[in-house]
Amino acid sequence: MSALYVFALTRDVPAPFEFDGHRIEFLGFSGLGAAVERVAVRPQVSEAALRMQHEIVMRISSYVNDLLPARFGAFVDDRELEEILAIRREVIQEALDLVHGRVQMTIRIRDNASPADRPDVARSGAATSGTAYLQARRAAAARTVPPGAAPMMAAVCHLVAAERAENGQGRSAASIYHLIERRHVNQYRAALATVQSSIVTVSGPWPPFAFTPDLWP
């Protein structure tokens, strides 16, 4: 008996497509959609599985206008998916409104501070509304942006619709996620080019991985 592995939530419900042996179909639920694959068991966590999920979400983004990528392991049956979408409809719709026409850019900064010196990263958890979710994300960003990132933040603040930040572990990168208009990608990169350093990398545009509410059991 198969269940649904959810890759993303959408508004659009296009025709199914196949990618590297995976058949992705789109299910509609009263104005919301879900990009899913019917599978027998939950995929095991591995680097290969994570990379494949990323590639599938990237492919889905070429089929739909707006999407909210699901976290790895979103494995439910049809009834559970319909219930989640019904219960969290407001949060999902507000998040889809936020990402409409926008993409994620990611700034990574190598950080030499010890883990004990880093503040805890606030998690949004099960926000009761889209507004509460966004407020939690802004609070997390305010606590975790590395001090050295200030010039970069100032350089692109006029282009940023939403922001999230989190600290890495050990000497791994601190990450800043920016949601920007798709048409502003080149402008965003040009603005950062004036303040970048050897410890900073910028990537994107990506689907809005960092701006999806936590919906899954």
Backbone bond lengths (Angstrom), bond angles and torsions (degrees), N, CA, C in turn:
res aa  C-N    CA-C-N  psi(-1)  N-CA   C-N-CA  omega(-1)  CA-C   N-CA-C  phi
1 M - - - 1.457 - - 1.530 109.59 -
2 S 1.321 117.14 129.85 1.452 120.39 -176.52 1.519 111.83 -93.31
3 A 1.321 115.37 154.95 1.461 122.02 172.36 1.523 106.56 -123.80
4 L 1.331 115.88 -172.99 1.453 120.49 -175.91 1.524 109.82 -108.58
5 Y 1.317 115.50 128.88 1.460 120.37 169.77 1.518 106.40 -101.65
6 V 1.339 116.71 118.38 1.460 121.52 -172.27 1.522 109.59 -94.57
7 F 1.329 115.54 125.91 1.458 121.39 177.51 1.525 112.43 -98.02
8 A 1.325 117.22 -32.62 1.461 119.28 -176.56 1.518 109.84 -165.66
9 L 1.330 115.01 156.05 1.456 122.22 170.42 1.527 107.90 -104.46
10 T 1.312 115.93 145.42 1.458 121.30 -173.28 1.524 110.15 -143.10
11 R 1.325 115.11 175.18 1.460 120.74 165.27 1.526 109.86 -100.03
12 D 1.319 115.89 -36.64 1.464 121.16 -177.89 1.528 110.49 -78.05
13 V 1.329 114.97 152.64 1.470 120.91 176.93 1.531 107.64 -132.08
14 P 1.340 116.62 73.32 1.469 119.69 -178.81 1.527 111.99 -75.87
15 A 1.327 115.66 -178.86 1.463 121.45 179.19 1.529 110.01 -70.18
16 P 1.328 117.32 155.92 1.472 120.45 177.85 1.531 111.26 -62.60
17 F 1.332 115.55 159.09 1.461 120.47 173.00 1.521 108.29 -143.90
18 E 1.313 115.77 163.73 1.462 121.15 177.87 1.520 109.51 -116.75
19 F 1.332 115.35 142.80 1.462 121.13 179.70 1.523 109.20 -146.22
20 D 1.305 116.51 115.92 1.461 122.81 175.30 1.529 112.21 49.78
21 G 1.319 116.33 45.85 1.456 121.25 177.51 1.515 115.19 85.58
22 H 1.327 118.62 0.00 1.459 122.74 179.10 1.531 109.36 -107.13
23 R 1.320 115.85 129.28 1.464 119.95 176.57 1.533 108.35 -99.14
24 I 1.312 116.07 113.15 1.464 121.74 -177.19 1.519 108.44 -102.18
25 E 1.323 115.76 124.36 1.458 120.27 176.65 1.519 110.02 -121.01
26 F 1.307 115.79 159.91 1.455 122.23 -176.55 1.531 108.61 -116.04
27 L 1.329 115.93 123.48 1.458 122.11 -179.95 1.517 109.02 -106.94
28 G 1.334 116.73 138.04 1.453 121.31 179.57 1.509 111.89 -103.58
29 F 1.349 116.47 137.77 1.460 122.54 179.77 1.524 108.56 -137.59
30 S 1.336 116.60 88.00 1.474 121.87 173.42 1.526 113.12 49.70
31 G 1.312 115.34 57.32 1.455 119.45 175.69 1.512 115.27 93.55
32 L 1.326 118.41 -9.02 1.460 122.34 175.08 1.521 108.90 -117.52
33 G 1.311 116.15 155.68 1.451 120.36 178.21 1.511 110.88 -128.09
34 A 1.324 115.76 164.46 1.461 121.46 176.62 1.520 108.44 -141.60
35 A 1.326 115.52 132.21 1.464 121.80 174.85 1.517 107.49 -92.45
36 V 1.329 117.03 117.48 1.459 121.03 -170.59 1.524 111.00 -135.67
37 E 1.317 114.12 163.17 1.457 122.21 168.63 1.519 107.57 -126.98
38 R 1.317 116.83 137.71 1.468 120.77 178.15 1.523 108.11 -86.46
39 V 1.330 115.62 117.97 1.462 121.15 -176.29 1.525 109.34 -133.71
40 A 1.335 115.72 160.33 1.460 120.72 -178.22 1.525 112.29 -86.32
41 V 1.345 116.79 -32.76 1.463 120.57 -176.78 1.523 109.21 -137.58
42 R 1.322 115.20 156.76 1.465 120.62 176.41 1.532 109.37 -68.03
43 P 1.329 119.07 132.39 1.473 120.85 178.09 1.528 110.88 -61.84
44 Q 1.320 116.10 144.24 1.458 121.26 176.46 1.530 109.50 -81.81
45 V 1.323 114.87 145.04 1.461 119.58 -179.68 1.524 109.82 -69.16
46 S 1.308 115.57 126.55 1.462 122.24 175.18 1.514 107.40 -158.91
47 E 1.317 116.09 162.24 1.462 119.01 178.59 1.521 110.51 -60.76
48 A 1.341 116.74 -39.93 1.461 120.42 -179.66 1.531 110.96 -64.20
49 A 1.348 116.46 -41.74 1.464 119.86 -179.57 1.524 111.39 -66.96
50 L 1.339 116.52 -39.39 1.459 120.15 178.53 1.530 110.89 -65.78
51 R 1.316 116.28 -40.87 1.463 119.57 178.63 1.529 110.93 -65.00
52 M 1.335 116.38 -40.34 1.451 119.50 179.64 1.527 110.95 -65.25
53 Q 1.346 116.98 -41.59 1.455 119.07 177.61 1.529 110.33 -59.56
54 H 1.332 116.16 -43.46 1.463 119.75 178.94 1.531 110.63 -59.50
55 E 1.323 116.87 -45.03 1.459 120.31 -178.93 1.529 111.57 -64.46
56 I 1.330 116.59 -38.32 1.464 119.69 179.68 1.529 110.52 -67.30
57 V 1.335 116.94 -42.47 1.469 119.55 177.92 1.520 110.40 -62.39
58 M 1.325 117.28 -40.77 1.460 120.35 176.80 1.526 110.37 -59.90
59 R 1.320 117.60 -41.07 1.461 120.72 179.25 1.529 110.41 -68.08
60 I 1.332 117.43 -41.05 1.464 120.40 177.82 1.525 110.42 -58.53
61 S 1.336 116.71 -37.91 1.461 120.35 -177.79 1.520 112.69 -63.25
62 S 1.329 117.33 -18.37 1.462 120.02 177.20 1.527 111.78 -85.76
63 Y 1.330 117.03 -7.57 1.463 121.66 -179.41 1.525 112.85 -103.44
64 V 1.323 117.72 -18.38 1.464 120.57 -174.87 1.525 109.86 -129.01
65 N 1.322 116.27 159.44 1.460 121.28 179.59 1.522 112.07 -77.98
66 D 1.334 117.13 -44.65 1.461 121.90 -176.88 1.520 108.46 -132.86
67 L 1.337 116.70 141.26 1.457 119.38 176.03 1.514 110.28 -150.72
68 L 1.327 113.94 155.85 1.456 123.17 173.96 1.525 106.70 -119.85
69 P 1.324 119.10 104.13 1.459 120.53 -178.80 1.528 111.54 -61.87
70 A 1.320 116.71 135.95 1.462 121.25 176.36 1.520 109.42 -82.16
71 R 1.322 116.52 152.36 1.464 119.24 175.92 1.527 109.40 -72.16
72 F 1.307 115.66 161.01 1.464 120.57 179.90 1.528 109.43 -61.23
73 G 1.332 116.21 136.73 1.462 121.07 176.25 1.507 115.02 93.77
74 A 1.338 118.79 14.22 1.473 121.46 179.41 1.530 108.52 -78.18
75 F 1.313 115.64 88.40 1.468 123.88 -170.63 1.523 108.26 -120.10
76 V 1.334 117.39 111.91 1.462 121.96 -174.49 1.526 109.31 -142.87
77 D 1.334 115.95 169.38 1.460 118.15 170.42 1.529 109.05 -97.76
78 D 1.324 116.58 175.61 1.473 120.74 -175.11 1.518 111.73 -57.28
79 R 1.330 116.83 -43.95 1.460 120.32 -177.07 1.532 110.88 -65.99
80 E 1.338 116.89 -43.09 1.468 120.10 179.24 1.519 111.27 -61.42
81 L 1.329 116.53 -42.32 1.455 119.83 179.62 1.526 110.72 -62.45
82 E 1.310 116.75 -45.11 1.464 120.02 179.73 1.525 110.92 -62.23
83 E 1.346 117.47 -39.30 1.466 121.05 179.22 1.522 111.28 -66.87
84 I 1.336 117.39 -42.61 1.469 120.60 179.05 1.519 110.14 -60.66
85 L 1.331 116.65 -44.70 1.461 119.95 -178.47 1.522 111.41 -67.17
86 A 1.319 116.98 -34.51 1.469 119.39 178.58 1.526 110.99 -70.42
87 I 1.329 117.21 -44.94 1.466 121.48 -176.72 1.523 111.10 -68.87
88 R 1.327 118.07 -39.08 1.455 121.86 -174.22 1.526 112.60 -103.37
89 R 1.319 117.27 21.45 1.465 121.64 -174.21 1.531 112.57 -54.38
90 E 1.332 117.11 -46.34 1.465 119.92 -176.91 1.525 111.08 -61.77
91 V 1.336 116.34 -46.48 1.460 120.86 179.87 1.528 110.04 -60.53
92 I 1.320 117.08 -45.23 1.463 121.42 -177.76 1.525 110.83 -64.57
93 Q 1.322 116.64 -46.05 1.460 119.43 -178.45 1.519 111.61 -64.06
94 E 1.336 117.22 -40.83 1.464 119.72 178.07 1.523 111.11 -65.33
95 A 1.329 116.89 -38.84 1.460 120.09 178.34 1.524 110.98 -66.80
96 L 1.335 117.38 -39.45 1.465 120.60 176.22 1.527 111.01 -64.47
97 D 1.328 116.49 -37.50 1.468 119.62 175.48 1.530 110.32 -61.91
98 L 1.338 115.55 -41.96 1.463 119.88 -178.36 1.526 111.60 -62.61
99 V 1.334 117.69 -42.90 1.463 120.21 -174.18 1.521 112.90 -86.17
100 H 1.323 118.24 -3.24 1.460 121.32 -176.22 1.529 111.01 -56.75
101 G 1.322 116.11 122.31 1.456 121.26 178.47 1.512 114.61 71.48
102 R 1.328 116.87 12.35 1.462 120.65 -174.14 1.525 111.67 -122.76
103 V 1.316 114.98 161.58 1.455 122.06 179.36 1.518 108.85 -134.60
104 Q 1.318 115.47 164.67 1.464 121.01 179.39 1.517 110.51 -98.85
105 M 1.326 115.70 133.43 1.456 122.60 168.75 1.530 107.31 -112.43
106 T 1.311 116.49 143.01 1.464 121.34 -176.10 1.523 110.54 -122.49
107 I 1.321 115.34 127.48 1.465 122.56 174.81 1.527 107.34 -109.48
108 R 1.331 117.04 126.64 1.462 120.95 176.35 1.518 109.21 -117.17
109 I 1.328 114.90 133.00 1.463 121.14 -176.83 1.524 108.38 -125.00
110 R 1.307 117.09 122.56 1.463 120.05 176.24 1.512 108.82 -67.27
111 D 1.319 114.99 134.99 1.461 121.07 -170.85 1.521 108.86 -125.96
112 N 1.324 117.40 122.07 1.466 121.14 -179.61 1.517 113.84 -91.44
113 A 1.328 117.82 -1.57 1.461 120.14 -179.90 1.518 110.43 -67.84
114 S 1.305 116.67 152.16 1.459 121.09 178.02 1.522 109.03 -76.02
115 P 1.352 118.05 153.88 1.452 120.70 178.59 1.521 113.05 -54.19
116 A 1.360 116.97 -33.20 1.472 119.14 -178.56 1.519 112.09 -66.62
117 D 1.352 116.82 -22.46 1.454 120.43 -178.77 1.518 113.17 -84.87
118 R 1.342 116.85 -6.65 1.455 119.86 -175.41 1.521 110.60 -94.51
119 P 1.330 117.76 139.47 1.461 120.05 174.81 1.513 110.82 -71.81
120 D 1.316 116.46 154.31 1.453 120.15 175.57 1.515 109.51 -63.46
121 V 1.310 115.40 147.31 1.458 120.54 177.54 1.513 108.77 -88.16
122 A 1.308 117.45 122.87 1.467 121.51 177.71 1.508 109.60 -70.64
123 R 1.291 116.88 138.19 1.457 122.10 177.49 1.515 108.97 -108.50
124 S 1.330 115.17 145.22 1.461 118.31 -177.15 1.522 111.44 -74.87
125 G 1.349 116.55 -30.46 1.454 119.76 -179.17 1.510 111.31 60.12
126 A 1.316 115.99 -150.70 1.457 121.21 -178.65 1.511 108.94 -92.46
127 A 1.313 116.35 81.01 1.462 120.63 -179.43 1.519 109.66 -62.03
128 T 1.322 115.59 143.45 1.456 119.49 -177.32 1.511 112.32 -82.80
129 S 1.324 118.28 -12.79 1.464 121.52 176.39 1.512 108.49 -154.90
130 G 1.342 115.55 165.40 1.453 119.49 176.92 1.510 111.49 -61.75
131 T 1.336 117.32 -37.35 1.466 120.90 179.55 1.519 110.79 -62.73
132 A 1.344 117.14 -45.21 1.465 120.99 179.60 1.521 110.47 -62.73
133 Y 1.324 116.93 -38.45 1.458 121.10 178.90 1.520 110.79 -61.32
134 L 1.323 116.72 -47.53 1.462 120.39 -178.01 1.519 110.99 -66.68
135 Q 1.326 117.75 -37.30 1.461 120.56 177.25 1.522 110.86 -62.90
136 A 1.329 116.92 -40.04 1.460 120.62 178.25 1.521 111.01 -64.56
137 R 1.335 116.15 -39.70 1.461 119.74 178.92 1.534 110.60 -64.90
138 R 1.322 117.14 -42.78 1.460 119.82 179.40 1.524 110.76 -63.78
139 A 1.330 116.48 -39.43 1.471 119.89 178.83 1.524 110.61 -64.29
140 A 1.342 116.63 -40.29 1.464 119.97 178.39 1.516 110.53 -63.12
141 A 1.322 116.61 -42.90 1.457 120.64 -179.70 1.520 110.80 -62.01
142 A 1.323 117.26 -42.61 1.462 121.09 -177.33 1.518 111.24 -62.39
143 R 1.350 117.54 -31.73 1.457 120.31 -176.96 1.517 113.62 -85.56
144 T 1.350 118.37 -20.54 1.453 119.42 -167.38 1.519 114.86 -117.92
145 V 1.310 119.72 -3.91 1.457 120.41 178.86 1.523 109.25 -67.73
146 P 1.336 119.39 124.13 1.469 121.06 179.56 1.522 110.57 -62.12
147 P 1.334 117.40 144.47 1.467 120.33 -179.04 1.524 113.01 -55.47
148 G 1.322 117.29 -36.81 1.455 120.86 -178.31 1.512 114.16 -69.85
149 A 1.330 116.99 -7.69 1.456 119.90 -178.45 1.516 112.90 -84.49
150 A 1.324 118.10 -7.13 1.463 121.14 -174.56 1.528 113.83 -52.66
151 P 1.356 120.12 -46.49 1.467 118.93 179.64 1.531 112.98 -60.93
152 M 1.337 116.61 -37.00 1.463 119.78 179.27 1.519 111.26 -67.88
153 M 1.329 115.76 -42.36 1.456 119.48 179.68 1.525 110.73 -61.79
154 A 1.336 115.70 -41.18 1.458 119.99 -179.51 1.525 111.02 -66.68
155 A 1.338 117.01 -34.67 1.459 120.93 -176.32 1.518 113.00 -67.76
156 V 1.342 116.73 -28.62 1.472 119.32 -174.76 1.523 113.41 -118.62
157 C 1.329 118.32 3.86 1.469 119.99 -172.90 1.524 112.48 -57.91
158 H 1.333 117.64 -30.83 1.464 120.88 -178.56 1.530 112.05 -72.81
159 L 1.334 117.00 -11.79 1.461 121.42 -179.19 1.522 112.95 -103.80
160 V 1.322 117.15 -10.02 1.467 121.72 -169.45 1.523 111.05 -93.50
161 A 1.343 115.32 123.11 1.463 120.90 177.20 1.515 111.85 -88.23
162 A 1.330 117.45 -29.59 1.460 122.18 178.73 1.517 107.93 -157.36
163 E 1.324 115.32 155.30 1.463 120.82 -173.44 1.526 109.66 -143.50
164 R 1.321 114.51 143.96 1.451 120.86 172.99 1.519 107.61 -142.64
165 A 1.304 117.98 146.81 1.463 121.35 178.68 1.520 109.42 -138.70
166 E 1.327 115.30 151.89 1.466 119.83 175.32 1.516 108.69 -151.77
167 N 1.317 115.46 153.41 1.456 121.99 -179.92 1.512 110.74 -90.93
168 G 1.336 115.19 147.30 1.447 120.52 173.84 1.520 110.43 -83.22
169 Q 1.320 115.76 -173.68 1.458 122.30 177.65 1.529 108.89 -110.99
170 G 1.324 116.94 143.82 1.460 119.85 -179.39 1.520 110.42 60.23
171 R 1.338 116.41 -123.49 1.460 120.46 -179.89 1.519 111.50 -103.67
172 S 1.319 118.30 14.05 1.454 120.16 178.33 1.518 109.77 -70.83
173 A 1.285 115.41 169.82 1.456 120.67 -171.26 1.516 112.51 -73.86
174 A 1.330 114.35 141.63 1.454 119.24 161.46 1.520 106.30 -76.19
175 S 1.313 117.29 146.56 1.456 120.83 -175.11 1.513 110.88 -123.29
176 I 1.321 115.41 136.55 1.458 122.54 173.94 1.521 106.71 -120.61
177 Y 1.319 115.81 126.80 1.454 121.49 -179.09 1.523 108.97 -110.66
178 H 1.322 116.07 126.55 1.450 121.28 178.87 1.523 110.17 -117.31
179 L 1.311 115.47 136.23 1.455 121.72 173.53 1.521 107.09 -102.17
180 I 1.331 116.20 120.42 1.457 120.47 -176.62 1.525 110.28 -133.25
181 E 1.320 116.50 161.99 1.455 120.95 174.93 1.531 109.00 -62.07
182 R 1.310 116.04 138.20 1.469 120.11 -179.21 1.535 111.44 -55.49
183 R 1.324 115.76 -37.54 1.462 119.37 -176.74 1.531 112.86 -71.46
184 H 1.336 117.43 -9.55 1.461 120.78 -177.01 1.528 113.24 -100.31
185 V 1.329 118.75 8.91 1.469 120.70 -175.69 1.520 111.30 -58.88
186 N 1.321 117.91 -48.92 1.467 120.06 -178.70 1.527 111.17 -64.30
187 Q 1.325 116.72 -38.69 1.465 120.46 178.92 1.526 110.55 -65.19
188 Y 1.327 116.43 -39.92 1.463 122.07 178.36 1.528 110.52 -61.89
189 R 1.321 116.70 -47.80 1.464 120.36 -179.82 1.519 111.24 -62.80
190 A 1.339 116.67 -41.08 1.459 119.98 -179.94 1.526 111.15 -63.98
191 A 1.333 117.15 -39.48 1.464 120.43 179.68 1.522 111.06 -65.31
192 L 1.332 117.80 -39.41 1.460 120.68 -179.58 1.524 112.25 -73.78
193 A 1.321 116.78 -26.10 1.462 119.83 -177.66 1.523 111.66 -60.93
194 T 1.315 117.00 -24.82 1.466 120.57 -177.98 1.523 112.69 -80.22
195 V 1.340 117.67 -13.57 1.461 120.33 -175.75 1.527 112.74 -127.91
196 Q 1.325 118.60 3.16 1.455 120.80 -178.41 1.528 110.98 -71.26
197 S 1.353 114.28 159.16 1.457 120.89 176.57 1.517 108.83 -138.17
198 S 1.331 115.81 179.55 1.465 120.97 -176.67 1.528 112.58 -68.09
199 I 1.329 118.11 -16.14 1.466 119.92 -179.15 1.530 112.03 -96.87
200 V 1.335 116.71 6.85 1.463 121.32 -175.87 1.525 110.12 -118.10
201 T 1.332 116.37 135.26 1.455 121.03 170.40 1.528 108.42 -126.11
202 V 1.327 115.49 144.65 1.460 122.13 179.11 1.521 107.77 -122.58
203 S 1.325 116.67 132.37 1.465 120.26 178.64 1.518 109.96 -135.65
204 G 1.312 115.20 163.52 1.451 122.14 -178.12 1.521 108.90 125.09
205 P 1.311 117.04 175.59 1.474 126.74 9.07 1.527 112.60 -79.47
206 W 1.340 114.32 145.23 1.458 123.43 178.75 1.524 109.64 -124.16
207 P 1.323 117.56 162.68 1.465 119.38 164.56 1.533 108.78 -59.21
208 P 1.318 118.74 159.37 1.479 121.14 -172.12 1.527 113.43 -79.70
209 F 1.326 116.90 65.02 1.465 121.92 -177.91 1.530 111.78 -57.45
210 A 1.301 117.90 -40.02 1.469 121.44 -173.34 1.522 113.20 -82.70
211 F 1.316 117.85 -1.28 1.457 120.87 -175.08 1.532 112.66 -118.89
212 T 1.322 115.50 23.80 1.461 121.38 177.37 1.521 109.89 -98.98
213 P 1.328 118.77 126.08 1.472 120.01 176.12 1.523 111.25 -59.94
214 D 1.306 116.67 151.63 1.466 121.88 177.80 1.531 107.22 -81.55
215 L 1.335 116.13 108.52 1.465 120.80 -171.64 1.517 113.72 -113.30
216 W 1.331 117.74 -14.28 1.449 119.30 -162.82 1.523 112.09 -98.80
217 P 1.339 115.93 144.26 1.477 120.55 179.37 1.521 111.68 -69.43
